[in-house]
């Protein structure tokens, strides 16, 4: 089973992520806000524009997160 998502690592990466900083400055329809993740005390920037909090995942984590979520449906 893959390692669980490490919110702490993602939060630290968000702090220095230039793409996220650009999106915060120019949201282009996104509603970015820090939200505390379930079962943790770690806030991550999330997009709330669709009514559902969707965490912003820095580029270096996207493939890993995608694979983990995909493998849940296709073990």
mmCIF file of the N, C-alpha and C atoms, coordinates in Angstrom:
data_MODEL
# 
_entry.id   MODEL 
# 
loop_
_atom_site.group_PDB 
_atom_site.id 
_atom_site.type_symbol 
_atom_site.label_atom_id 
_atom_site.label_alt_id 
_atom_site.label_comp_id 
_atom_site.label_asym_id 
_atom_site.label_entity_id 
_atom_site.label_seq_id 
_atom_site.pdbx_PDB_ins_code 
_atom_site.Cartn_x 
_atom_site.Cartn_y 
_atom_site.Cartn_z 
_atom_site.occupancy 
_atom_site.B_iso_or_equiv 
_atom_site.pdbx_formal_charge 
_atom_site.auth_seq_id 
_atom_site.auth_comp_id 
_atom_site.auth_asym_id 
_atom_site.auth_atom_id 
_atom_site.pdbx_PDB_model_num 
ATOM 1   N N  . UNK A 1 1  ? 0.848   -1.184 0.000   1.00 0.00 ? 1  UNK A N  1 
ATOM 2   C CA . UNK A 1 1  ? 0.000   0.000  0.000   1.00 0.00 ? 1  UNK A CA 1 
ATOM 3   C C  . UNK A 1 1  ? 0.890   1.243  0.000   1.00 0.00 ? 1  UNK A C  1 
ATOM 4   N N  . UNK A 1 2  ? 0.580   2.245  -0.824  1.00 0.00 ? 2  UNK A N  1 
ATOM 5   C CA . UNK A 1 2  ? 1.432   3.436  -0.891  1.00 0.00 ? 2  UNK A CA 1 
ATOM 6   C C  . UNK A 1 2  ? 1.388   4.237  0.405   1.00 0.00 ? 2  UNK A C  1 
ATOM 7   N N  . UNK A 1 3  ? 2.422   5.050  0.590   1.00 0.00 ? 3  UNK A N  1 
ATOM 8   C CA . UNK A 1 3  ? 2.460   5.916  1.759   1.00 0.00 ? 3  UNK A CA 1 
ATOM 9   C C  . UNK A 1 3  ? 1.303   6.899  1.701   1.00 0.00 ? 3  UNK A C  1 
ATOM 10  N N  . UNK A 1 4  ? 0.732   7.243  2.871   1.00 0.00 ? 4  UNK A N  1 
ATOM 11  C CA . UNK A 1 4  ? -0.344  8.235  2.865   1.00 0.00 ? 4  UNK A CA 1 
ATOM 12  C C  . UNK A 1 4  ? 0.183   9.612  2.458   1.00 0.00 ? 4  UNK A C  1 
ATOM 13  N N  . UNK A 1 5  ? -0.719  10.472 2.100   1.00 0.00 ? 5  UNK A N  1 
ATOM 14  C CA . UNK A 1 5  ? -0.358  11.832 1.707   1.00 0.00 ? 5  UNK A CA 1 
ATOM 15  C C  . UNK A 1 5  ? 0.194   12.567 2.918   1.00 0.00 ? 5  UNK A C  1 
ATOM 16  N N  . UNK A 1 6  ? 1.353   13.180 2.760   1.00 0.00 ? 6  UNK A N  1 
ATOM 17  C CA . UNK A 1 6  ? 2.004   13.896 3.853   1.00 0.00 ? 6  UNK A CA 1 
ATOM 18  C C  . UNK A 1 6  ? 1.648   15.383 3.759   1.00 0.00 ? 6  UNK A C  1 
ATOM 19  N N  . UNK A 1 7  ? 0.639   15.789 4.545   1.00 0.00 ? 7  UNK A N  1 
ATOM 20  C CA . UNK A 1 7  ? 0.177   17.177 4.507   1.00 0.00 ? 7  UNK A CA 1 
ATOM 21  C C  . UNK A 1 7  ? 1.270   18.153 4.919   1.00 0.00 ? 7  UNK A C  1 
ATOM 22  N N  . UNK A 1 8  ? 2.108   17.758 5.862   1.00 0.00 ? 8  UNK A N  1 
ATOM 23  C CA . UNK A 1 8  ? 3.174   18.643 6.330   1.00 0.00 ? 8  UNK A CA 1 
ATOM 24  C C  . UNK A 1 8  ? 4.147   18.969 5.195   1.00 0.00 ? 8  UNK A C  1 
ATOM 25  N N  . UNK A 1 9  ? 4.546   17.955 4.423   1.00 0.00 ? 9  UNK A N  1 
ATOM 26  C CA . UNK A 1 9  ? 5.450   18.177 3.287   1.00 0.00 ? 9  UNK A CA 1 
ATOM 27  C C  . UNK A 1 9  ? 4.809   19.087 2.243   1.00 0.00 ? 9  UNK A C  1 
ATOM 28  N N  . UNK A 1 10 ? 3.537   18.856 1.972   1.00 0.00 ? 10 UNK A N  1 
ATOM 29  C CA . UNK A 1 10 ? 2.844   19.661 0.966   1.00 0.00 ? 10 UNK A CA 1 
ATOM 30  C C  . UNK A 1 10 ? 2.714   21.103 1.443   1.00 0.00 ? 10 UNK A C  1 
ATOM 31  N N  . UNK A 1 11 ? 2.397   21.299 2.724   1.00 0.00 ? 11 UNK A N  1 
ATOM 32  C CA . UNK A 1 11 ? 2.286   22.661 3.271   1.00 0.00 ? 11 UNK A CA 1 
ATOM 33  C C  . UNK A 1 11 ? 3.612   23.404 3.153   1.00 0.00 ? 11 UNK A C  1 
ATOM 34  N N  . UNK A 1 12 ? 4.706   22.727 3.460   1.00 0.00 ? 12 UNK A N  1 
ATOM 35  C CA . UNK A 1 12 ? 6.025   23.362 3.343   1.00 0.00 ? 12 UNK A CA 1 
ATOM 36  C C  . UNK A 1 12 ? 6.336   23.697 1.888   1.00 0.00 ? 12 UNK A C  1 
ATOM 37  N N  . UNK A 1 13 ? 5.976   22.811 0.984   1.00 0.00 ? 13 UNK A N  1 
ATOM 38  C CA . UNK A 1 13 ? 6.217   23.053 -0.435  1.00 0.00 ? 13 UNK A CA 1 
ATOM 39  C C  . UNK A 1 13 ? 5.352   24.207 -0.953  1.00 0.00 ? 13 UNK A C  1 
ATOM 40  N N  . UNK A 1 14 ? 4.123   24.318 -0.445  1.00 0.00 ? 14 UNK A N  1 
ATOM 41  C CA . UNK A 1 14 ? 3.249   25.418 -0.852  1.00 0.00 ? 14 UNK A CA 1 
ATOM 42  C C  . UNK A 1 14 ? 3.861   26.774 -0.508  1.00 0.00 ? 14 UNK A C  1 
ATOM 43  N N  . UNK A 1 15 ? 4.582   26.846 0.607   1.00 0.00 ? 15 UNK A N  1 
ATOM 44  C CA . UNK A 1 15 ? 5.165   28.113 1.060   1.00 0.00 ? 15 UNK A CA 1 
ATOM 45  C C  . UNK A 1 15 ? 6.124   28.715 0.032   1.00 0.00 ? 15 UNK A C  1 
ATOM 46  N N  . UNK A 1 16 ? 6.820   27.860 -0.707  1.00 0.00 ? 16 UNK A N  1 
ATOM 47  C CA . UNK A 1 16 ? 7.816   28.360 -1.662  1.00 0.00 ? 16 UNK A CA 1 
ATOM 48  C C  . UNK A 1 16 ? 7.417   28.132 -3.121  1.00 0.00 ? 16 UNK A C  1 
ATOM 49  N N  . UNK A 1 17 ? 6.189   27.693 -3.348  1.00 0.00 ? 17 UNK A N  1 
ATOM 50  C CA . UNK A 1 17 ? 5.743   27.366 -4.701  1.00 0.00 ? 17 UNK A CA 1 
ATOM 51  C C  . UNK A 1 17 ? 5.395   28.640 -5.482  1.00 0.00 ? 17 UNK A C  1 
ATOM 52  N N  . UNK A 1 18 ? 6.163   28.914 -6.527  1.00 0.00 ? 18 UNK A N  1 
ATOM 53  C CA . UNK A 1 18 ? 5.962   30.133 -7.315  1.00 0.00 ? 18 UNK A CA 1 
ATOM 54  C C  . UNK A 1 18 ? 4.639   30.127 -8.069  1.00 0.00 ? 18 UNK A C  1 
ATOM 55  N N  . UNK A 1 19 ? 4.223   28.963 -8.552  1.00 0.00 ? 19 UNK A N  1 
ATOM 56  C CA . UNK A 1 19 ? 2.944   28.872 -9.259  1.00 0.00 ? 19 UNK A CA 1 
ATOM 57  C C  . UNK A 1 19 ? 1.795   29.241 -8.318  1.00 0.00 ? 19 UNK A C  1 
ATOM 58  N N  . UNK A 1 20 ? 1.830   28.742 -7.088  1.00 0.00 ? 20 UNK A N  1 
ATOM 59  C CA . UNK A 1 20 ? 0.790   29.072 -6.115  1.00 0.00 ? 20 UNK A CA 1 
ATOM 60  C C  . UNK A 1 20 ? 0.801   30.562 -5.797  1.00 0.00 ? 20 UNK A C  1 
ATOM 61  N N  . UNK A 1 21 ? 1.976   31.128 -5.608  1.00 0.00 ? 21 UNK A N  1 
ATOM 62  C CA . UNK A 1 21 ? 2.067   32.563 -5.315  1.00 0.00 ? 21 UNK A CA 1 
ATOM 63  C C  . UNK A 1 21 ? 1.459   33.382 -6.455  1.00 0.00 ? 21 UNK A C  1 
ATOM 64  N N  . UNK A 1 22 ? 1.692   32.949 -7.687  1.00 0.00 ? 22 UNK A N  1 
ATOM 65  C CA . UNK A 1 22 ? 1.104   33.621 -8.845  1.00 0.00 ? 22 UNK A CA 1 
ATOM 66  C C  . UNK A 1 22 ? -0.420  33.483 -8.844  1.00 0.00 ? 22 UNK A C  1 
ATOM 67  N N  . UNK A 1 23 ? -0.924  32.301 -8.510  1.00 0.00 ? 23 UNK A N  1 
ATOM 68  C CA . UNK A 1 23 ? -2.372  32.087 -8.469  1.00 0.00 ? 23 UNK A CA 1 
ATOM 69  C C  . UNK A 1 23 ? -3.030  32.899 -7.358  1.00 0.00 ? 23 UNK A C  1 
ATOM 70  N N  . UNK A 1 24 ? -2.328  33.072 -6.247  1.00 0.00 ? 24 UNK A N  1 
ATOM 71  C CA . UNK A 1 24 ? -2.861  33.894 -5.158  1.00 0.00 ? 24 UNK A CA 1 
ATOM 72  C C  . UNK A 1 24 ? -2.949  35.352 -5.608  1.00 0.00 ? 24 UNK A C  1 
ATOM 73  N N  . UNK A 1 25 ? -1.937  35.815 -6.331  1.00 0.00 ? 25 UNK A N  1 
ATOM 74  C CA . UNK A 1 25 ? -1.913  37.198 -6.817  1.00 0.00 ? 25 UNK A CA 1 
ATOM 75  C C  . UNK A 1 25 ? -2.918  37.433 -7.944  1.00 0.00 ? 25 UNK A C  1 
ATOM 76  N N  . UNK A 1 26 ? -3.089  36.430 -8.805  1.00 0.00 ? 26 UNK A N  1 
ATOM 77  C CA . UNK A 1 26 ? -3.997  36.501 -9.956  1.00 0.00 ? 26 UNK A CA 1 
ATOM 78  C C  . UNK A 1 26 ? -4.859  35.242 -9.967  1.00 0.00 ? 26 UNK A C  1 
ATOM 79  N N  . UNK A 1 27 ? -5.933  35.205 -9.185  1.00 0.00 ? 27 UNK A N  1 
ATOM 80  C CA . UNK A 1 27 ? -6.668  33.952 -8.975  1.00 0.00 ? 27 UNK A CA 1 
ATOM 81  C C  . UNK A 1 27 ? -7.343  33.344 -10.203 1.00 0.00 ? 27 UNK A C  1 
ATOM 82  N N  . UNK A 1 28 ? -7.630  34.089 -11.255 1.00 0.00 ? 28 UNK A N  1 
ATOM 83  C CA . UNK A 1 28 ? -8.216  33.555 -12.491 1.00 0.00 ? 28 UNK A CA 1 
ATOM 84  C C  . UNK A 1 28 ? -9.418  32.650 -12.230 1.00 0.00 ? 28 UNK A C  1 
ATOM 85  N N  . UNK A 1 29 ? -10.334 33.093 -11.366 1.00 0.00 ? 29 UNK A N  1 
ATOM 86  C CA . UNK A 1 29 ? -11.534 32.312 -11.074 1.00 0.00 ? 29 UNK A CA 1 
ATOM 87  C C  . UNK A 1 29 ? -11.392 31.374 -9.894  1.00 0.00 ? 29 UNK A C  1 
ATOM 88  N N  . UNK A 1 30 ? -10.187 31.221 -9.385  1.00 0.00 ? 30 UNK A N  1 
ATOM 89  C CA . UNK A 1 30 ? -9.987  30.368 -8.218  1.00 0.00 ? 30 UNK A CA 1 
ATOM 90  C C  . UNK A 1 30 ? -10.273 31.154 -6.947  1.00 0.00 ? 30 UNK A C  1 
ATOM 91  N N  . UNK A 1 31 ? -10.748 30.456 -5.930  1.00 0.00 ? 31 UNK A N  1 
ATOM 92  C CA . UNK A 1 31 ? -10.953 31.041 -4.607  1.00 0.00 ? 31 UNK A CA 1 
ATOM 93  C C  . UNK A 1 31 ? -10.025 30.298 -3.653  1.00 0.00 ? 31 UNK A C  1 
ATOM 94  N N  . UNK A 1 32 ? -8.806  30.784 -3.520  1.00 0.00 ? 32 UNK A N  1 
ATOM 95  C CA . UNK A 1 32 ? -7.795  30.104 -2.714  1.00 0.00 ? 32 UNK A CA 1 
ATOM 96  C C  . UNK A 1 32 ? -7.846  30.576 -1.270  1.00 0.00 ? 32 UNK A C  1 
ATOM 97  N N  . UNK A 1 33 ? -7.910  29.603 -0.362  1.00 0.00 ? 33 UNK A N  1 
ATOM 98  C CA . UNK A 1 33 ? -7.979  29.889 1.063   1.00 0.00 ? 33 UNK A CA 1 
ATOM 99  C C  . UNK A 1 33 ? -7.321  28.736 1.806   1.00 0.00 ? 33 UNK A C  1 
ATOM 100 N N  . UNK A 1 34 ? -6.673  29.048 2.932   1.00 0.00 ? 34 UNK A N  1 
ATOM 101 C CA . UNK A 1 34 ? -6.076  27.978 3.737   1.00 0.00 ? 34 UNK A CA 1 
ATOM 102 C C  . UNK A 1 34 ? -7.175  27.260 4.513   1.00 0.00 ? 34 UNK A C  1 
ATOM 103 N N  . UNK A 1 35 ? -7.179  25.943 4.405   1.00 0.00 ? 35 UNK A N  1 
ATOM 104 C CA . UNK A 1 35 ? -8.151  25.085 5.075   1.00 0.00 ? 35 UNK A CA 1 
ATOM 105 C C  . UNK A 1 35 ? -7.377  24.022 5.850   1.00 0.00 ? 35 UNK A C  1 
ATOM 106 N N  . UNK A 1 36 ? -7.793  23.749 7.091   1.00 0.00 ? 36 UNK A N  1 
ATOM 107 C CA . UNK A 1 36 ? -7.162  22.687 7.877   1.00 0.00 ? 36 UNK A CA 1 
ATOM 108 C C  . UNK A 1 36 ? -7.646  21.348 7.328   1.00 0.00 ? 36 UNK A C  1 
ATOM 109 N N  . UNK A 1 37 ? -6.704  20.463 7.034   1.00 0.00 ? 37 UNK A N  1 
ATOM 110 C CA . UNK A 1 37 ? -7.019  19.169 6.449   1.00 0.00 ? 37 UNK A CA 1 
ATOM 111 C C  . UNK A 1 37 ? -7.658  18.239 7.485   1.00 0.00 ? 37 UNK A C  1 
ATOM 112 N N  . UNK A 1 38 ? -8.570  17.360 7.022   1.00 0.00 ? 38 UNK A N  1 
ATOM 113 C CA . UNK A 1 38 ? -9.223  16.417 7.937   1.00 0.00 ? 38 UNK A CA 1 
ATOM 114 C C  . UNK A 1 38 ? -8.198  15.543 8.665   1.00 0.00 ? 38 UNK A C  1 
ATOM 115 N N  . UNK A 1 39 ? -8.480  15.251 9.902   1.00 0.00 ? 39 UNK A N  1 
ATOM 116 C CA . UNK A 1 39 ? -7.631  14.389 10.738  1.00 0.00 ? 39 UNK A CA 1 
ATOM 117 C C  . UNK A 1 39 ? -6.218  14.929 10.894  1.00 0.00 ? 39 UNK A C  1 
ATOM 118 N N  . UNK A 1 40 ? -6.059  16.253 10.805  1.00 0.00 ? 40 UNK A N  1 
ATOM 119 C CA . UNK A 1 40 ? -4.753  16.869 11.009  1.00 0.00 ? 40 UNK A CA 1 
ATOM 120 C C  . UNK A 1 40 ? -4.973  18.286 11.523  1.00 0.00 ? 40 UNK A C  1 
ATOM 121 N N  . UNK A 1 41 ? -3.901  18.959 11.824  1.00 0.00 ? 41 UNK A N  1 
ATOM 122 C CA . UNK A 1 41 ? -4.001  20.370 12.204  1.00 0.00 ? 41 UNK A CA 1 
ATOM 123 C C  . UNK A 1 41 ? -3.207  21.223 11.220  1.00 0.00 ? 41 UNK A C  1 
ATOM 124 N N  . UNK A 1 42 ? -3.002  20.686 10.026  1.00 0.00 ? 42 UNK A N  1 
ATOM 125 C CA . UNK A 1 42 ? -2.164  21.341 9.019   1.00 0.00 ? 42 UNK A CA 1 
ATOM 126 C C  . UNK A 1 42 ? -3.046  22.035 7.982   1.00 0.00 ? 42 UNK A C  1 
ATOM 127 N N  . UNK A 1 43 ? -2.905  23.372 7.849   1.00 0.00 ? 43 UNK A N  1 
ATOM 128 C CA . UNK A 1 43 ? -3.672  24.077 6.819   1.00 0.00 ? 43 UNK A CA 1 
ATOM 129 C C  . UNK A 1 43 ? -2.953  24.033 5.472   1.00 0.00 ? 43 UNK A C  1 
ATOM 130 N N  . UNK A 1 44 ? -3.730  23.797 4.430   1.00 0.00 ? 44 UNK A N  1 
ATOM 131 C CA . UNK A 1 44 ? -3.224  23.834 3.057   1.00 0.00 ? 44 UNK A CA 1 
ATOM 132 C C  . UNK A 1 44 ? -4.070  24.816 2.260   1.00 0.00 ? 44 UNK A C  1 
ATOM 133 N N  . UNK A 1 45 ? -3.453  25.476 1.283   1.00 0.00 ? 45 UNK A N  1 
ATOM 134 C CA . UNK A 1 45 ? -4.236  26.298 0.377   1.00 0.00 ? 45 UNK A CA 1 
ATOM 135 C C  . UNK A 1 45 ? -5.118  25.378 -0.455  1.00 0.00 ? 45 UNK A C  1 
ATOM 136 N N  . UNK A 1 46 ? -6.403  25.725 -0.502  1.00 0.00 ? 46 UNK A N  1 
ATOM 137 C CA . UNK A 1 46 ? -7.374  24.960 -1.279  1.00 0.00 ? 46 UNK A CA 1 
ATOM 138 C C  . UNK A 1 46 ? -8.164  25.912 -2.164  1.00 0.00 ? 46 UNK A C  1 
ATOM 139 N N  . UNK A 1 47 ? -8.643  25.388 -3.284  1.00 0.00 ? 47 UNK A N  1 
ATOM 140 C CA . UNK A 1 47 ? -9.540  26.139 -4.155  1.00 0.00 ? 47 UNK A CA 1 
ATOM 141 C C  . UNK A 1 47 ? -10.965 25.810 -3.734  1.00 0.00 ? 47 UNK A C  1 
ATOM 142 N N  . UNK A 1 48 ? -11.760 26.838 -3.461  1.00 0.00 ? 48 UNK A N  1 
ATOM 143 C CA . UNK A 1 48 ? -13.143 26.653 -3.028  1.00 0.00 ? 48 UNK A CA 1 
ATOM 144 C C  . UNK A 1 48 ? -14.150 27.072 -4.098  1.00 0.00 ? 48 UNK A C  1 
ATOM 145 N N  . UNK A 1 49 ? -13.689 27.331 -5.321  1.00 0.00 ? 49 UNK A N  1 
ATOM 146 C CA . UNK A 1 49 ? -14.555 27.881 -6.368  1.00 0.00 ? 49 UNK A CA 1 
ATOM 147 C C  . UNK A 1 49 ? -15.664 26.932 -6.811  1.00 0.00 ? 49 UNK A C  1 
ATOM 148 N N  . UNK A 1 50 ? -15.505 25.627 -6.596  1.00 0.00 ? 50 UNK A N  1 
ATOM 149 C CA . UNK A 1 50 ? -16.529 24.666 -7.016  1.00 0.00 ? 50 UNK A CA 1 
ATOM 150 C C  . UNK A 1 50 ? -17.471 24.283 -5.884  1.00 0.00 ? 50 UNK A C  1 
ATOM 151 N N  . UNK A 1 51 ? -17.240 24.846 -4.686  1.00 0.00 ? 51 UNK A N  1 
ATOM 152 C CA . UNK A 1 51 ? -18.056 24.488 -3.531  1.00 0.00 ? 51 UNK A CA 1 
ATOM 153 C C  . UNK A 1 51 ? -17.466 23.344 -2.728  1.00 0.00 ? 51 UNK A C  1 
ATOM 154 N N  . UNK A 1 52 ? -16.452 22.709 -3.261  1.00 0.00 ? 52 UNK A N  1 
ATOM 155 C CA . UNK A 1 52 ? -15.734 21.635 -2.574  1.00 0.00 ? 52 UNK A CA 1 
ATOM 156 C C  . UNK A 1 52 ? -14.281 22.055 -2.442  1.00 0.00 ? 52 UNK A C  1 
ATOM 157 N N  . UNK A 1 53 ? -13.728 21.920 -1.239  1.00 0.00 ? 53 UNK A N  1 
ATOM 158 C CA . UNK A 1 53 ? -12.322 22.294 -1.028  1.00 0.00 ? 53 UNK A CA 1 
ATOM 159 C C  . UNK A 1 53 ? -11.427 21.312 -1.774  1.00 0.00 ? 53 UNK A C  1 
ATOM 160 N N  . UNK A 1 54 ? -10.641 21.844 -2.708  1.00 0.00 ? 54 UNK A N  1 
ATOM 161 C CA . UNK A 1 54 ? -9.696  21.029 -3.481  1.00 0.00 ? 54 UNK A CA 1 
ATOM 162 C C  . UNK A 1 54 ? -8.301  21.551 -3.195  1.00 0.00 ? 54 UNK A C  1 
ATOM 163 N N  . UNK A 1 55 ? -7.476  20.763 -2.502  1.00 0.00 ? 55 UNK A N  1 
ATOM 164 C CA . UNK A 1 55 ? -6.133  21.238 -2.137  1.00 0.00 ? 55 UNK A CA 1 
ATOM 165 C C  . UNK A 1 55 ? -5.288  21.552 -3.367  1.00 0.00 ? 55 UNK A C  1 
ATOM 166 N N  . UNK A 1 56 ? -4.531  22.639 -3.270  1.00 0.00 ? 56 UNK A N  1 
ATOM 167 C CA . UNK A 1 56 ? -3.545  22.950 -4.302  1.00 0.00 ? 56 UNK A CA 1 
ATOM 168 C C  . UNK A 1 56 ? -2.347  22.040 -4.047  1.00 0.00 ? 56 UNK A C  1 
ATOM 169 N N  . UNK A 1 57 ? -1.991  21.241 -5.042  1.00 0.00 ? 57 UNK A N  1 
ATOM 170 C CA . UNK A 1 57 ? -0.867  20.316 -4.924  1.00 0.00 ? 57 UNK A CA 1 
ATOM 171 C C  . UNK A 1 57 ? 0.285   20.857 -5.767  1.00 0.00 ? 57 UNK A C  1 
ATOM 172 N N  . UNK A 1 58 ? 1.420   21.175 -5.126  1.00 0.00 ? 58 UNK A N  1 
ATOM 173 C CA . UNK A 1 58 ? 2.585   21.647 -5.881  1.00 0.00 ? 58 UNK A CA 1 
ATOM 174 C C  . UNK A 1 58 ? 3.020   20.611 -6.922  1.00 0.00 ? 58 UNK A C  1 
ATOM 175 N N  . UNK A 1 59 ? 3.588   21.087 -8.005  1.00 0.00 ? 59 UNK A N  1 
ATOM 176 C CA . UNK A 1 59 ? 3.954   20.237 -9.146  1.00 0.00 ? 59 UNK A CA 1 
ATOM 177 C C  . UNK A 1 59 ? 4.759   19.007 -8.743  1.00 0.00 ? 59 UNK A C  1 
ATOM 178 N N  . UNK A 1 60 ? 5.693   19.161 -7.811  1.00 0.00 ? 60 UNK A N  1 
ATOM 179 C CA . UNK A 1 60 ? 6.552   18.035 -7.436  1.00 0.00 ? 60 UNK A CA 1 
ATOM 180 C C  . UNK A 1 60 ? 5.785   16.880 -6.789  1.00 0.00 ? 60 UNK A C  1 
ATOM 181 N N  . UNK A 1 61 ? 4.551   17.118 -6.339  1.00 0.00 ? 61 UNK A N  1 
ATOM 182 C CA . UNK A 1 61 ? 3.749   16.074 -5.689  1.00 0.00 ? 61 UNK A CA 1 
ATOM 183 C C  . UNK A 1 61 ? 2.605   15.572 -6.557  1.00 0.00 ? 61 UNK A C  1 
ATOM 184 N N  . UNK A 1 62 ? 2.337   16.204 -7.671  1.00 0.00 ? 62 UNK A N  1 
ATOM 185 C CA . UNK A 1 62 ? 1.134   15.884 -8.451  1.00 0.00 ? 62 UNK A CA 1 
ATOM 186 C C  . UNK A 1 62 ? 1.092   14.447 -8.953  1.00 0.00 ? 62 UNK A C  1 
ATOM 187 N N  . UNK A 1 63 ? 2.182   13.949 -9.518  1.00 0.00 ? 63 UNK A N  1 
ATOM 188 C CA . UNK A 1 63 ? 2.177   12.584 -10.039 1.00 0.00 ? 63 UNK A CA 1 
ATOM 189 C C  . UNK A 1 63 ? 1.990   11.574 -8.917  1.00 0.00 ? 63 UNK A C  1 
ATOM 190 N N  . UNK A 1 64 ? 2.662   11.799 -7.803  1.00 0.00 ? 64 UNK A N  1 
ATOM 191 C CA . UNK A 1 64 ? 2.554   10.882 -6.665  1.00 0.00 ? 64 UNK A CA 1 
ATOM 192 C C  . UNK A 1 64 ? 1.117   10.853 -6.128  1.00 0.00 ? 64 UNK A C  1 
ATOM 193 N N  . UNK A 1 65 ? 0.506   12.024 -5.964  1.00 0.00 ? 65 UNK A N  1 
ATOM 194 C CA . UNK A 1 65 ? -0.869  12.104 -5.460  1.00 0.00 ? 65 UNK A CA 1 
ATOM 195 C C  . UNK A 1 65 ? -1.826  11.463 -6.459  1.00 0.00 ? 65 UNK A C  1 
ATOM 196 N N  . UNK A 1 66 ? -1.657  11.780 -7.735  1.00 0.00 ? 66 UNK A N  1 
ATOM 197 C CA . UNK A 1 66 ? -2.509  11.187 -8.764  1.00 0.00 ? 66 UNK A CA 1 
ATOM 198 C C  . UNK A 1 66 ? -2.421  9.662  -8.717  1.00 0.00 ? 66 UNK A C  1 
ATOM 199 N N  . UNK A 1 67 ? -1.203  9.141  -8.638  1.00 0.00 ? 67 UNK A N  1 
ATOM 200 C CA . UNK A 1 67 ? -1.014  7.687  -8.616  1.00 0.00 ? 67 UNK A CA 1 
ATOM 201 C C  . UNK A 1 67 ? -1.664  7.063  -7.390  1.00 0.00 ? 67 UNK A C  1 
ATOM 202 N N  . UNK A 1 68 ? -1.513  7.708  -6.237  1.00 0.00 ? 68 UNK A N  1 
ATOM 203 C CA . UNK A 1 68 ? -2.118  7.167  -5.018  1.00 0.00 ? 68 UNK A CA 1 
ATOM 204 C C  . UNK A 1 68 ? -3.638  7.123  -5.131  1.00 0.00 ? 68 UNK A C  1 
ATOM 205 N N  . UNK A 1 69 ? -4.233  8.197  -5.636  1.00 0.00 ? 69 UNK A N  1 
ATOM 206 C CA . UNK A 1 69 ? -5.688  8.224  -5.777  1.00 0.00 ? 69 UNK A CA 1 
ATOM 207 C C  . UNK A 1 69 ? -6.156  7.253  -6.854  1.00 0.00 ? 69 UNK A C  1 
ATOM 208 N N  . UNK A 1 70 ? -5.436  7.179  -7.962  1.00 0.00 ? 70 UNK A N  1 
ATOM 209 C CA . UNK A 1 70 ? -5.784  6.269  -9.048  1.00 0.00 ? 70 UNK A CA 1 
ATOM 210 C C  . UNK A 1 70 ? -5.693  4.816  -8.580  1.00 0.00 ? 70 UNK A C  1 
ATOM 211 N N  . UNK A 1 71 ? -4.658  4.493  -7.834  1.00 0.00 ? 71 UNK A N  1 
ATOM 212 C CA . UNK A 1 71 ? -4.456  3.117  -7.379  1.00 0.00 ? 71 UNK A CA 1 
ATOM 213 C C  . UNK A 1 71 ? -5.492  2.679  -6.356  1.00 0.00 ? 71 UNK A C  1 
ATOM 214 N N  . UNK A 1 72 ? -6.173  3.632  -5.720  1.00 0.00 ? 72 UNK A N  1 
ATOM 215 C CA . UNK A 1 72 ? -7.251  3.265  -4.800  1.00 0.00 ? 72 UNK A CA 1 
ATOM 216 C C  . UNK A 1 72 ? -8.396  2.615  -5.571  1.00 0.00 ? 72 UNK A C  1 
ATOM 217 N N  . UNK A 1 73 ? -8.632  3.083  -6.796  1.00 0.00 ? 73 UNK A N  1 
ATOM 218 C CA . UNK A 1 73 ? -9.703  2.543  -7.628  1.00 0.00 ? 73 UNK A CA 1 
ATOM 219 C C  . UNK A 1 73 ? -9.247  1.365  -8.474  1.00 0.00 ? 73 UNK A C  1 
ATOM 220 N N  . UNK A 1 74 ? -7.948  1.300  -8.734  1.00 0.00 ? 74 UNK A N  1 
ATOM 221 C CA . UNK A 1 74 ? -7.395  0.254  -9.597  1.00 0.00 ? 74 UNK A CA 1 
ATOM 222 C C  . UNK A 1 74 ? -6.180  -0.384 -8.922  1.00 0.00 ? 74 UNK A C  1 
ATOM 223 N N  . UNK A 1 75 ? -6.412  -1.183 -7.883  1.00 0.00 ? 75 UNK A N  1 
ATOM 224 C CA . UNK A 1 75 ? -5.259  -1.767 -7.153  1.00 0.00 ? 75 UNK A CA 1 
ATOM 225 C C  . UNK A 1 75 ? -4.444  -2.743 -7.973  1.00 0.00 ? 75 UNK A C  1 
# 
